[in-house]
Amino acid sequence: MSTSVMTWDQGQIVNRIDAIIRELLELRHQLVVTPKPIPAPTRSLTDELFGAAGHGTREEYDLQYPLP
């Protein structure tokens, strides 16, 4: 089994570090500048989960076990 070893000189390493720093600064800028969406308030966890289940009415999901 052969293993290849990459040899980098000091200049290549410094250039790569600089590139990584630029990428990280760009990501940081996007996080700070981009407004974060405010989630709409839900009435309850039940309502939130019901919305995740799909479309329809509660009665469609409660045919077997009707609510009192």
mmCIF file as Biopython writes it, N, C-alpha, C and O atoms, coordinates in Angstrom:
data_model
#
loop_
_atom_site.group_PDB
_atom_site.id
_atom_site.type_symbol
_atom_site.label_atom_id
_atom_site.label_alt_id
_atom_site.label_comp_id
_atom_site.label_asym_id
_atom_site.label_entity_id
_atom_site.label_seq_id
_atom_site.pdbx_PDB_ins_code
_atom_site.Cartn_x
_atom_site.Cartn_y
_atom_site.Cartn_z
_atom_site.occupancy
_atom_site.B_iso_or_equiv
_atom_site.auth_seq_id
_atom_site.auth_asym_id
_atom_site.pdbx_PDB_model_num
ATOM 1   N N  . MET A ? 1  ? 0.861   -1.175 0.000  1.0 0.0 1  A 1 
ATOM 2   C CA . MET A ? 1  ? 0.000   0.000  0.000  1.0 0.0 1  A 1 
ATOM 3   C C  . MET A ? 1  ? 0.900   1.229  0.000  1.0 0.0 1  A 1 
ATOM 4   O O  . MET A ? 1  ? 1.759   1.388  0.867  1.0 0.0 1  A 1 
ATOM 5   N N  . SER A ? 2  ? 0.694   2.079  -0.968 1.0 0.0 2  A 1 
ATOM 6   C CA . SER A ? 2  ? 1.541   3.255  -1.045 1.0 0.0 2  A 1 
ATOM 7   C C  . SER A ? 2  ? 0.849   4.452  -0.407 1.0 0.0 2  A 1 
ATOM 8   O O  . SER A ? 2  ? -0.373  4.586  -0.457 1.0 0.0 2  A 1 
ATOM 9   N N  . THR A ? 3  ? 1.636   5.291  0.177  1.0 0.0 3  A 1 
ATOM 10  C CA . THR A ? 3  ? 1.112   6.522  0.758  1.0 0.0 3  A 1 
ATOM 11  C C  . THR A ? 3  ? 1.846   7.680  0.126  1.0 0.0 3  A 1 
ATOM 12  O O  . THR A ? 3  ? 3.073   7.686  0.025  1.0 0.0 3  A 1 
ATOM 13  N N  . SER A ? 4  ? 1.063   8.667  -0.302 1.0 0.0 4  A 1 
ATOM 14  C CA . SER A ? 4  ? 1.694   9.846  -0.882 1.0 0.0 4  A 1 
ATOM 15  C C  . SER A ? 4  ? 1.774   10.927 0.184  1.0 0.0 4  A 1 
ATOM 16  O O  . SER A ? 4  ? 0.835   11.139 0.951  1.0 0.0 4  A 1 
ATOM 17  N N  . VAL A ? 5  ? 2.880   11.587 0.217  1.0 0.0 5  A 1 
ATOM 18  C CA . VAL A ? 5  ? 3.099   12.636 1.197  1.0 0.0 5  A 1 
ATOM 19  C C  . VAL A ? 5  ? 3.198   13.957 0.450  1.0 0.0 5  A 1 
ATOM 20  O O  . VAL A ? 5  ? 3.994   14.113 -0.476 1.0 0.0 5  A 1 
ATOM 21  N N  . MET A ? 6  ? 2.358   14.917 0.882  1.0 0.0 6  A 1 
ATOM 22  C CA . MET A ? 6  ? 2.415   16.239 0.269  1.0 0.0 6  A 1 
ATOM 23  C C  . MET A ? 6  ? 3.444   17.073 1.023  1.0 0.0 6  A 1 
ATOM 24  O O  . MET A ? 6  ? 3.403   17.177 2.249  1.0 0.0 6  A 1 
ATOM 25  N N  . THR A ? 7  ? 4.327   17.638 0.304  1.0 0.0 7  A 1 
ATOM 26  C CA . THR A ? 7  ? 5.291   18.522 0.948  1.0 0.0 7  A 1 
ATOM 27  C C  . THR A ? 7  ? 5.001   19.940 0.502  1.0 0.0 7  A 1 
ATOM 28  O O  . THR A ? 7  ? 4.994   20.235 -0.693 1.0 0.0 7  A 1 
ATOM 29  N N  . TRP A ? 8  ? 4.767   20.795 1.439  1.0 0.0 8  A 1 
ATOM 30  C CA . TRP A ? 8  ? 4.480   22.192 1.164  1.0 0.0 8  A 1 
ATOM 31  C C  . TRP A ? 8  ? 5.612   23.019 1.736  1.0 0.0 8  A 1 
ATOM 32  O O  . TRP A ? 8  ? 6.152   22.720 2.800  1.0 0.0 8  A 1 
ATOM 33  N N  . ASP A ? 9  ? 5.951   24.047 1.018  1.0 0.0 9  A 1 
ATOM 34  C CA . ASP A ? 9  ? 6.939   24.951 1.598  1.0 0.0 9  A 1 
ATOM 35  C C  . ASP A ? 9  ? 6.213   25.981 2.457  1.0 0.0 9  A 1 
ATOM 36  O O  . ASP A ? 9  ? 4.985   26.060 2.439  1.0 0.0 9  A 1 
ATOM 37  N N  . GLN A ? 10 ? 6.957   26.745 3.186  1.0 0.0 10 A 1 
ATOM 38  C CA . GLN A ? 10 ? 6.378   27.698 4.136  1.0 0.0 10 A 1 
ATOM 39  C C  . GLN A ? 10 ? 5.476   28.704 3.423  1.0 0.0 10 A 1 
ATOM 40  O O  . GLN A ? 10 ? 4.437   29.079 3.966  1.0 0.0 10 A 1 
ATOM 41  N N  . GLY A ? 11 ? 5.842   29.144 2.238  1.0 0.0 11 A 1 
ATOM 42  C CA . GLY A ? 11 ? 5.027   30.108 1.495  1.0 0.0 11 A 1 
ATOM 43  C C  . GLY A ? 11 ? 3.669   29.555 1.124  1.0 0.0 11 A 1 
ATOM 44  O O  . GLY A ? 11 ? 2.670   30.271 1.193  1.0 0.0 11 A 1 
ATOM 45  N N  . GLN A ? 12 ? 3.614   28.280 0.725  1.0 0.0 12 A 1 
ATOM 46  C CA . GLN A ? 12 ? 2.333   27.661 0.383  1.0 0.0 12 A 1 
ATOM 47  C C  . GLN A ? 12 ? 1.429   27.552 1.605  1.0 0.0 12 A 1 
ATOM 48  O O  . GLN A ? 12 ? 0.220   27.766 1.514  1.0 0.0 12 A 1 
ATOM 49  N N  . ILE A ? 13 ? 2.016   27.221 2.733  1.0 0.0 13 A 1 
ATOM 50  C CA . ILE A ? 13 ? 1.232   27.105 3.968  1.0 0.0 13 A 1 
ATOM 51  C C  . ILE A ? 13 ? 0.659   28.463 4.362  1.0 0.0 13 A 1 
ATOM 52  O O  . ILE A ? 13 ? -0.512  28.568 4.727  1.0 0.0 13 A 1 
ATOM 53  N N  . VAL A ? 14 ? 1.486   29.493 4.288  1.0 0.0 14 A 1 
ATOM 54  C CA . VAL A ? 14 ? 1.027   30.846 4.635  1.0 0.0 14 A 1 
ATOM 55  C C  . VAL A ? 14 ? -0.073  31.283 3.667  1.0 0.0 14 A 1 
ATOM 56  O O  . VAL A ? 14 ? -1.057  31.884 4.098  1.0 0.0 14 A 1 
ATOM 57  N N  . ASN A ? 15 ? 0.068   30.999 2.383  1.0 0.0 15 A 1 
ATOM 58  C CA . ASN A ? 15 ? -0.965  31.354 1.406  1.0 0.0 15 A 1 
ATOM 59  C C  . ASN A ? 15 ? -2.271  30.632 1.697  1.0 0.0 15 A 1 
ATOM 60  O O  . ASN A ? 15 ? -3.346  31.220 1.576  1.0 0.0 15 A 1 
ATOM 61  N N  . ARG A ? 16 ? -2.190  29.373 2.077  1.0 0.0 16 A 1 
ATOM 62  C CA . ARG A ? 16 ? -3.396  28.610 2.398  1.0 0.0 16 A 1 
ATOM 63  C C  . ARG A ? 16 ? -4.072  29.147 3.649  1.0 0.0 16 A 1 
ATOM 64  O O  . ARG A ? 16 ? -5.297  29.247 3.702  1.0 0.0 16 A 1 
ATOM 65  N N  . ILE A ? 17 ? -3.280  29.492 4.652  1.0 0.0 17 A 1 
ATOM 66  C CA . ILE A ? 17 ? -3.845  30.084 5.875  1.0 0.0 17 A 1 
ATOM 67  C C  . ILE A ? 17 ? -4.536  31.402 5.542  1.0 0.0 17 A 1 
ATOM 68  O O  . ILE A ? 17 ? -5.630  31.665 6.040  1.0 0.0 17 A 1 
ATOM 69  N N  . ASP A ? 18 ? -3.920  32.228 4.716  1.0 0.0 18 A 1 
ATOM 70  C CA . ASP A ? 18 ? -4.533  33.496 4.316  1.0 0.0 18 A 1 
ATOM 71  C C  . ASP A ? 18 ? -5.859  33.265 3.580  1.0 0.0 18 A 1 
ATOM 72  O O  . ASP A ? 18 ? -6.828  33.990 3.803  1.0 0.0 18 A 1 
ATOM 73  N N  . ALA A ? 19 ? -5.897  32.268 2.716  1.0 0.0 19 A 1 
ATOM 74  C CA . ALA A ? 19 ? -7.134  31.961 1.988  1.0 0.0 19 A 1 
ATOM 75  C C  . ALA A ? 19 ? -8.232  31.520 2.946  1.0 0.0 19 A 1 
ATOM 76  O O  . ALA A ? 19 ? -9.385  31.925 2.802  1.0 0.0 19 A 1 
ATOM 77  N N  . ILE A ? 20 ? -7.877  30.689 3.924  1.0 0.0 20 A 1 
ATOM 78  C CA . ILE A ? 20 ? -8.853  30.228 4.916  1.0 0.0 20 A 1 
ATOM 79  C C  . ILE A ? 20 ? -9.365  31.408 5.738  1.0 0.0 20 A 1 
ATOM 80  O O  . ILE A ? 20 ? -10.562 31.496 6.012  1.0 0.0 20 A 1 
ATOM 81  N N  . ILE A ? 21 ? -8.480  32.306 6.129  1.0 0.0 21 A 1 
ATOM 82  C CA . ILE A ? 21 ? -8.887  33.482 6.906  1.0 0.0 21 A 1 
ATOM 83  C C  . ILE A ? 21 ? -9.847  34.337 6.098  1.0 0.0 21 A 1 
ATOM 84  O O  . ILE A ? 21 ? -10.843 34.817 6.638  1.0 0.0 21 A 1 
ATOM 85  N N  . ARG A ? 22 ? -9.568  34.538 4.810  1.0 0.0 22 A 1 
ATOM 86  C CA . ARG A ? 22 ? -10.485 35.326 3.956  1.0 0.0 22 A 1 
ATOM 87  C C  . ARG A ? 22 ? -11.858 34.668 3.877  1.0 0.0 22 A 1 
ATOM 88  O O  . ARG A ? 22 ? -12.880 35.349 3.956  1.0 0.0 22 A 1 
ATOM 89  N N  . GLU A ? 23 ? -11.884 33.341 3.721  1.0 0.0 23 A 1 
ATOM 90  C CA . GLU A ? 23 ? -13.167 32.633 3.659  1.0 0.0 23 A 1 
ATOM 91  C C  . GLU A ? 23 ? -13.934 32.775 4.970  1.0 0.0 23 A 1 
ATOM 92  O O  . GLU A ? 23 ? -15.145 32.996 4.962  1.0 0.0 23 A 1 
ATOM 93  N N  . LEU A ? 24 ? -13.235 32.649 6.087  1.0 0.0 24 A 1 
ATOM 94  C CA . LEU A ? 24 ? -13.901 32.778 7.384  1.0 0.0 24 A 1 
ATOM 95  C C  . LEU A ? 24 ? -14.426 34.188 7.615  1.0 0.0 24 A 1 
ATOM 96  O O  . LEU A ? 24 ? -15.517 34.361 8.159  1.0 0.0 24 A 1 
ATOM 97  N N  . LEU A ? 25 ? -13.661 35.195 7.207  1.0 0.0 25 A 1 
ATOM 98  C CA . LEU A ? 25 ? -14.129 36.579 7.347  1.0 0.0 25 A 1 
ATOM 99  C C  . LEU A ? 25 ? -15.363 36.833 6.492  1.0 0.0 25 A 1 
ATOM 100 O O  . LEU A ? 25 ? -16.278 37.546 6.906  1.0 0.0 25 A 1 
ATOM 101 N N  . GLU A ? 26 ? -15.385 36.250 5.305  1.0 0.0 26 A 1 
ATOM 102 C CA . GLU A ? 26 ? -16.554 36.403 4.437  1.0 0.0 26 A 1 
ATOM 103 C C  . GLU A ? 26 ? -17.787 35.747 5.059  1.0 0.0 26 A 1 
ATOM 104 O O  . GLU A ? 26 ? -18.877 36.318 5.030  1.0 0.0 26 A 1 
ATOM 105 N N  . LEU A ? 27 ? -17.614 34.554 5.616  1.0 0.0 27 A 1 
ATOM 106 C CA . LEU A ? 27 ? -18.729 33.883 6.293  1.0 0.0 27 A 1 
ATOM 107 C C  . LEU A ? 27 ? -19.211 34.676 7.503  1.0 0.0 27 A 1 
ATOM 108 O O  . LEU A ? 27 ? -20.413 34.790 7.745  1.0 0.0 27 A 1 
ATOM 109 N N  . ARG A ? 28 ? -18.265 35.220 8.257  1.0 0.0 28 A 1 
ATOM 110 C CA . ARG A ? 28 ? -18.618 36.031 9.431  1.0 0.0 28 A 1 
ATOM 111 C C  . ARG A ? 28 ? -19.414 37.248 9.000  1.0 0.0 28 A 1 
ATOM 112 O O  . ARG A ? 28 ? -20.409 37.601 9.634  1.0 0.0 28 A 1 
ATOM 113 N N  . HIS A ? 29 ? -18.985 37.884 7.935  1.0 0.0 29 A 1 
ATOM 114 C CA . HIS A ? 29 ? -19.677 39.064 7.416  1.0 0.0 29 A 1 
ATOM 115 C C  . HIS A ? 29 ? -21.108 38.703 7.001  1.0 0.0 29 A 1 
ATOM 116 O O  . HIS A ? 29 ? -22.044 39.454 7.275  1.0 0.0 29 A 1 
ATOM 117 N N  . GLN A ? 30 ? -21.269 37.568 6.348  1.0 0.0 30 A 1 
ATOM 118 C CA . GLN A ? 30 ? -22.611 37.147 5.939  1.0 0.0 30 A 1 
ATOM 119 C C  . GLN A ? 30 ? -23.508 36.902 7.144  1.0 0.0 30 A 1 
ATOM 120 O O  . GLN A ? 30 ? -24.694 37.231 7.110  1.0 0.0 30 A 1 
ATOM 121 N N  . LEU A ? 31 ? -22.957 36.332 8.201  1.0 0.0 31 A 1 
ATOM 122 C CA . LEU A ? 31 ? -23.754 36.084 9.403  1.0 0.0 31 A 1 
ATOM 123 C C  . LEU A ? 31 ? -24.160 37.380 10.093 1.0 0.0 31 A 1 
ATOM 124 O O  . LEU A ? 31 ? -25.277 37.496 10.598 1.0 0.0 31 A 1 
ATOM 125 N N  . VAL A ? 32 ? -23.258 38.348 10.113 1.0 0.0 32 A 1 
ATOM 126 C CA . VAL A ? 32 ? -23.533 39.601 10.810 1.0 0.0 32 A 1 
ATOM 127 C C  . VAL A ? 32 ? -24.471 40.486 9.998  1.0 0.0 32 A 1 
ATOM 128 O O  . VAL A ? 32 ? -25.373 41.110 10.557 1.0 0.0 32 A 1 
ATOM 129 N N  . VAL A ? 33 ? -24.266 40.545 8.694  1.0 0.0 33 A 1 
ATOM 130 C CA . VAL A ? 33 ? -25.020 41.464 7.840  1.0 0.0 33 A 1 
ATOM 131 C C  . VAL A ? 33 ? -26.391 40.920 7.475  1.0 0.0 33 A 1 
ATOM 132 O O  . VAL A ? 33 ? -27.362 41.677 7.447  1.0 0.0 33 A 1 
ATOM 133 N N  . THR A ? 34 ? -26.494 39.639 7.199  1.0 0.0 34 A 1 
ATOM 134 C CA . THR A ? 34 ? -27.748 39.046 6.768  1.0 0.0 34 A 1 
ATOM 135 C C  . THR A ? 34 ? -28.736 39.020 7.933  1.0 0.0 34 A 1 
ATOM 136 O O  . THR A ? 34 ? -28.444 38.440 8.979  1.0 0.0 34 A 1 
ATOM 137 N N  . PRO A ? 35 ? -29.901 39.645 7.759  1.0 0.0 35 A 1 
ATOM 138 C CA . PRO A ? 35 ? -30.882 39.614 8.846  1.0 0.0 35 A 1 
ATOM 139 C C  . PRO A ? 35 ? -31.426 38.204 9.032  1.0 0.0 35 A 1 
ATOM 140 O O  . PRO A ? 35 ? -31.656 37.466 8.074  1.0 0.0 35 A 1 
ATOM 141 N N  . LYS A ? 36 ? -31.618 37.867 10.273 1.0 0.0 36 A 1 
ATOM 142 C CA . LYS A ? 36 ? -32.146 36.548 10.593 1.0 0.0 36 A 1 
ATOM 143 C C  . LYS A ? 36 ? -33.677 36.612 10.594 1.0 0.0 36 A 1 
ATOM 144 O O  . LYS A ? 36 ? -34.258 37.526 11.179 1.0 0.0 36 A 1 
ATOM 145 N N  . PRO A ? 37 ? -34.332 35.644 9.943  1.0 0.0 37 A 1 
ATOM 146 C CA . PRO A ? 37 ? -35.797 35.665 9.937  1.0 0.0 37 A 1 
ATOM 147 C C  . PRO A ? 37 ? -36.340 35.379 11.334 1.0 0.0 37 A 1 
ATOM 148 O O  . PRO A ? 37 ? -35.823 34.531 12.060 1.0 0.0 37 A 1 
ATOM 149 N N  . ILE A ? 38 ? -37.377 36.098 11.683 1.0 0.0 38 A 1 
ATOM 150 C CA . ILE A ? 38 ? -38.028 35.896 12.976 1.0 0.0 38 A 1 
ATOM 151 C C  . ILE A ? 38 ? -39.162 34.907 12.755 1.0 0.0 38 A 1 
ATOM 152 O O  . ILE A ? 38 ? -40.077 35.183 11.978 1.0 0.0 38 A 1 
ATOM 153 N N  . PRO A ? 39 ? -39.118 33.758 13.424 1.0 0.0 39 A 1 
ATOM 154 C CA . PRO A ? 39 ? -40.184 32.769 13.212 1.0 0.0 39 A 1 
ATOM 155 C C  . PRO A ? 39 ? -41.516 33.285 13.726 1.0 0.0 39 A 1 
ATOM 156 O O  . PRO A ? 39 ? -41.588 33.977 14.741 1.0 0.0 39 A 1 
ATOM 157 N N  . ALA A ? 40 ? -42.566 32.931 12.999 1.0 0.0 40 A 1 
ATOM 158 C CA . ALA A ? 40 ? -43.907 33.329 13.419 1.0 0.0 40 A 1 
ATOM 159 C C  . ALA A ? 40 ? -44.267 32.592 14.701 1.0 0.0 40 A 1 
ATOM 160 O O  . ALA A ? 40 ? -44.001 31.397 14.828 1.0 0.0 40 A 1 
ATOM 161 N N  . PRO A ? 41 ? -44.865 33.294 15.645 1.0 0.0 41 A 1 
ATOM 162 C CA . PRO A ? 41 ? -45.221 32.618 16.898 1.0 0.0 41 A 1 
ATOM 163 C C  . PRO A ? 41 ? -46.330 31.595 16.654 1.0 0.0 41 A 1 
ATOM 164 O O  . PRO A ? 41 ? -47.252 31.840 15.877 1.0 0.0 41 A 1 
ATOM 165 N N  . THR A ? 42 ? -46.232 30.466 17.315 1.0 0.0 42 A 1 
ATOM 166 C CA . THR A ? 42 ? -47.273 29.447 17.215 1.0 0.0 42 A 1 
ATOM 167 C C  . THR A ? 42 ? -48.087 29.467 18.498 1.0 0.0 42 A 1 
ATOM 168 O O  . THR A ? 42 ? -47.614 29.855 19.566 1.0 0.0 42 A 1 
ATOM 169 N N  . ARG A ? 43 ? -49.305 29.042 18.349 1.0 0.0 43 A 1 
ATOM 170 C CA . ARG A ? 43 ? -50.175 29.041 19.522 1.0 0.0 43 A 1 
ATOM 171 C C  . ARG A ? 43 ? -49.763 27.964 20.514 1.0 0.0 43 A 1 
ATOM 172 O O  . ARG A ? 43 ? -49.828 28.160 21.728 1.0 0.0 43 A 1 
ATOM 173 N N  . SER A ? 44 ? -49.337 26.823 19.980 1.0 0.0 44 A 1 
ATOM 174 C CA . SER A ? 44 ? -48.955 25.733 20.869 1.0 0.0 44 A 1 
ATOM 175 C C  . SER A ? 44 ? -48.114 24.729 20.098 1.0 0.0 44 A 1 
ATOM 176 O O  . SER A ? 44 ? -48.042 24.780 18.870 1.0 0.0 44 A 1 
ATOM 177 N N  . LEU A ? 45 ? -47.487 23.828 20.814 1.0 0.0 45 A 1 
ATOM 178 C CA . LEU A ? 45 ? -46.698 22.785 20.183 1.0 0.0 45 A 1 
ATOM 179 C C  . LEU A ? 45 ? -47.591 21.902 19.322 1.0 0.0 45 A 1 
ATOM 180 O O  . LEU A ? 45 ? -47.171 21.444 18.260 1.0 0.0 45 A 1 
ATOM 181 N N  . THR A ? 46 ? -48.818 21.660 19.771 1.0 0.0 46 A 1 
ATOM 182 C CA . THR A ? 46 ? -49.754 20.835 19.010 1.0 0.0 46 A 1 
ATOM 183 C C  . THR A ? 46 ? -50.023 21.456 17.649 1.0 0.0 46 A 1 
ATOM 184 O O  . THR A ? 46 ? -50.015 20.757 16.635 1.0 0.0 46 A 1 
ATOM 185 N N  . ASP A ? 47 ? -50.262 22.766 17.616 1.0 0.0 47 A 1 
ATOM 186 C CA . ASP A ? 47 ? -50.498 23.446 16.343 1.0 0.0 47 A 1 
ATOM 187 C C  . ASP A ? 47 ? -49.274 23.369 15.445 1.0 0.0 47 A 1 
ATOM 188 O O  . ASP A ? 47 ? -49.402 23.188 14.235 1.0 0.0 47 A 1 
ATOM 189 N N  . GLU A ? 48 ? -48.099 23.505 16.023 1.0 0.0 48 A 1 
ATOM 190 C CA . GLU A ? 48 ? -46.865 23.454 15.241 1.0 0.0 48 A 1 
ATOM 191 C C  . GLU A ? 48 ? -46.667 22.068 14.634 1.0 0.0 48 A 1 
ATOM 192 O O  . GLU A ? 48 ? -46.317 21.948 13.460 1.0 0.0 48 A 1 
ATOM 193 N N  . LEU A ? 49 ? -46.889 21.030 15.421 1.0 0.0 49 A 1 
ATOM 194 C CA . LEU A ? 49 ? -46.745 19.670 14.916 1.0 0.0 49 A 1 
ATOM 195 C C  . LEU A ? 49 ? -47.826 19.331 13.899 1.0 0.0 49 A 1 
ATOM 196 O O  . LEU A ? 49 ? -47.563 18.618 12.931 1.0 0.0 49 A 1 
ATOM 197 N N  . PHE A ? 50 ? -49.027 19.831 14.106 1.0 0.0 50 A 1 
ATOM 198 C CA . PHE A ? 50 ? -50.110 19.590 13.160 1.0 0.0 50 A 1 
ATOM 199 C C  . PHE A ? 50 ? -49.744 20.174 11.802 1.0 0.0 50 A 1 
ATOM 200 O O  . PHE A ? 50 ? -50.009 19.560 10.768 1.0 0.0 50 A 1 
ATOM 201 N N  . GLY A ? 51 ? -49.139 21.353 11.800 1.0 0.0 51 A 1 
ATOM 202 C CA . GLY A ? 51 ? -48.720 21.966 10.541 1.0 0.0 51 A 1 
ATOM 203 C C  . GLY A ? 51 ? -47.651 21.149 9.845  1.0 0.0 51 A 1 
ATOM 204 O O  . GLY A ? 51 ? -47.580 21.142 8.616  1.0 0.0 51 A 1 
ATOM 205 N N  . ALA A ? 52 ? -46.812 20.454 10.616 1.0 0.0 52 A 1 
ATOM 206 C CA . ALA A ? 52 ? -45.763 19.640 10.025 1.0 0.0 52 A 1 
ATOM 207 C C  . ALA A ? 52 ? -46.314 18.343 9.447  1.0 0.0 52 A 1 
ATOM 208 O O  . ALA A ? 52 ? -45.672 17.713 8.606  1.0 0.0 52 A 1 
ATOM 209 N N  . ALA A ? 53 ? -47.508 17.940 9.899  1.0 0.0 53 A 1 
ATOM 210 C CA . ALA A ? 53 ? -48.085 16.670 9.453  1.0 0.0 53 A 1 
ATOM 211 C C  . ALA A ? 53 ? -48.612 16.760 8.031  1.0 0.0 53 A 1 
ATOM 212 O O  . ALA A ? 53 ? -48.714 15.738 7.351  1.0 0.0 53 A 1 
ATOM 213 N N  . GLY A ? 54 ? -48.946 17.937 7.571  1.0 0.0 54 A 1 
ATOM 214 C CA . GLY A ? 54 ? -49.469 18.065 6.220  1.0 0.0 54 A 1 
ATOM 215 C C  . GLY A ? 54 ? -50.649 19.005 6.197  1.0 0.0 54 A 1 
ATOM 216 O O  . GLY A ? 54 ? -50.850 19.809 7.107  1.0 0.0 54 A 1 
ATOM 217 N N  . HIS A ? 55 ? -51.414 18.890 5.149  1.0 0.0 55 A 1 
ATOM 218 C CA . HIS A ? 55 ? -52.564 19.771 4.966  1.0 0.0 55 A 1 
ATOM 219 C C  . HIS A ? 55 ? -53.837 19.002 5.296  1.0 0.0 55 A 1 
ATOM 220 O O  . HIS A ? 55 ? -53.870 17.774 5.213  1.0 0.0 55 A 1 
ATOM 221 N N  . GLY A ? 56 ? -54.854 19.713 5.658  1.0 0.0 56 A 1 
ATOM 222 C CA . GLY A ? 56 ? -56.120 19.076 5.975  1.0 0.0 56 A 1 
ATOM 223 C C  . GLY A ? 56 ? -56.689 19.640 7.265  1.0 0.0 56 A 1 
ATOM 224 O O  . GLY A ? 56 ? -56.210 20.642 7.796  1.0 0.0 56 A 1 
ATOM 225 N N  . THR A ? 57 ? -57.709 18.979 7.745  1.0 0.0 57 A 1 
ATOM 226 C CA . THR A ? 57 ? -58.359 19.423 8.977  1.0 0.0 57 A 1 
ATOM 227 C C  . THR A ? 57 ? -58.017 18.460 10.097 1.0 0.0 57 A 1 
ATOM 228 O O  . THR A ? 57 ? -57.550 17.346 9.859  1.0 0.0 57 A 1 
ATOM 229 N N  . ARG A ? 58 ? -58.253 18.899 11.309 1.0 0.0 58 A 1 
ATOM 230 C CA . ARG A ? 58 ? -58.001 18.025 12.468 1.0 0.0 58 A 1 
ATOM 231 C C  . ARG A ? 58 ? -58.883 16.777 12.410 1.0 0.0 58 A 1 
ATOM 232 O O  . ARG A ? 58 ? -58.472 15.694 12.825 1.0 0.0 58 A 1 
ATOM 233 N N  . GLU A ? 59 ? -60.090 16.943 11.893 1.0 0.0 59 A 1 
ATOM 234 C CA . GLU A ? 59 ? -61.013 15.820 11.838 1.0 0.0 59 A 1 
ATOM 235 C C  . GLU A ? 59 ? -60.460 14.686 10.970 1.0 0.0 59 A 1 
ATOM 236 O O  . GLU A ? 59 ? -60.712 13.513 11.247 1.0 0.0 59 A 1 
ATOM 237 N N  . GLU A ? 60 ? -59.712 15.031 9.926  1.0 0.0 60 A 1 
ATOM 238 C CA . GLU A ? 60 ? -59.121 14.000 9.076  1.0 0.0 60 A 1 
ATOM 239 C C  . GLU A ? 60 ? -58.128 13.142 9.856  1.0 0.0 60 A 1 
ATOM 240 O O  . GLU A ? 60 ? -57.984 11.950 9.587  1.0 0.0 60 A 1 
ATOM 241 N N  . TYR A ? 61 ? -57.454 13.744 10.808 1.0 0.0 61 A 1 
ATOM 242 C CA . TYR A ? 61 ? -56.458 13.014 11.589 1.0 0.0 61 A 1 
ATOM 243 C C  . TYR A ? 61 ? -57.063 12.340 12.810 1.0 0.0 61 A 1 
ATOM 244 O O  . TYR A ? 61 ? -56.453 11.446 13.397 1.0 0.0 61 A 1 
ATOM 245 N N  . ASP A ? 62 ? -58.265 12.767 13.194 1.0 0.0 62 A 1 
ATOM 246 C CA . ASP A ? 62 ? -58.877 12.248 14.420 1.0 0.0 62 A 1 
ATOM 247 C C  . ASP A ? 62 ? -60.093 11.387 14.134 1.0 0.0 62 A 1 
ATOM 248 O O  . ASP A ? 62 ? -60.974 11.296 14.989 1.0 0.0 62 A 1 
ATOM 249 N N  . LEU A ? 63 ? -60.186 10.749 12.971 1.0 0.0 63 A 1 
ATOM 250 C CA . LEU A ? 63 ? -61.355 9.949  12.649 1.0 0.0 63 A 1 
ATOM 251 C C  . LEU A ? 63 ? -61.513 8.772  13.610 1.0 0.0 63 A 1 
ATOM 252 O O  . LEU A ? 63 ? -62.626 8.434  14.013 1.0 0.0 63 A 1 
ATOM 253 N N  . GLN A ? 64 ? -60.388 8.149  13.972 1.0 0.0 64 A 1 
ATOM 254 C CA . GLN A ? 64 ? -60.457 7.018  14.853 1.0 0.0 64 A 1 
ATOM 255 C C  . GLN A ? 64 ? -60.662 7.430  16.308 1.0 0.0 64 A 1 
ATOM 256 O O  . GLN A ? 64 ? -61.351 6.750  17.070 1.0 0.0 64 A 1 
ATOM 257 N N  . TYR A ? 65 ? -60.066 8.530  16.672 1.0 0.0 65 A 1 
ATOM 258 C CA . TYR A ? 65 ? -60.110 8.999  18.056 1.0 0.0 65 A 1 
ATOM 259 C C  . TYR A ? 65 ? -60.648 10.418 18.093 1.0 0.0 65 A 1 
ATOM 260 O O  . TYR A ? 65 ? -59.865 11.362 18.194 1.0 0.0 65 A 1 
ATOM 261 N N  . PRO A ? 66 ? -61.965 10.597 18.015 1.0 0.0 66 A 1 
ATOM 262 C CA . PRO A ? 66 ? -62.517 11.970 17.988 1.0 0.0 66 A 1 
ATOM 263 C C  . PRO A ? 66 ? -62.239 12.690 19.308 1.0 0.0 66 A 1 
ATOM 264 O O  . PRO A ? 66 ? -62.203 12.090 20.382 1.0 0.0 66 A 1 
ATOM 265 N N  . LEU A ? 67 ? -62.046 13.995 19.177 1.0 0.0 67 A 1 
ATOM 266 C CA . LEU A ? 67 ? -61.829 14.834 20.360 1.0 0.0 67 A 1 
ATOM 267 C C  . LEU A ? 67 ? -63.142 14.977 21.113 1.0 0.0 67 A 1 
ATOM 268 O O  . LEU A ? 67 ? -64.200 15.030 20.486 1.0 0.0 67 A 1 
ATOM 269 N N  . PRO A ? 68 ? -63.105 15.042 22.442 1.0 0.0 68 A 1 
ATOM 270 C CA . PRO A ? 68 ? -64.326 15.210 23.229 1.0 0.0 68 A 1 
ATOM 271 C C  . PRO A ? 68 ? -64.950 16.565 23.019 1.0 0.0 68 A 1 
ATOM 272 O O  . PRO A ? 68 ? -65.987 16.866 23.611 1.0 0.0 68 A 1 
#
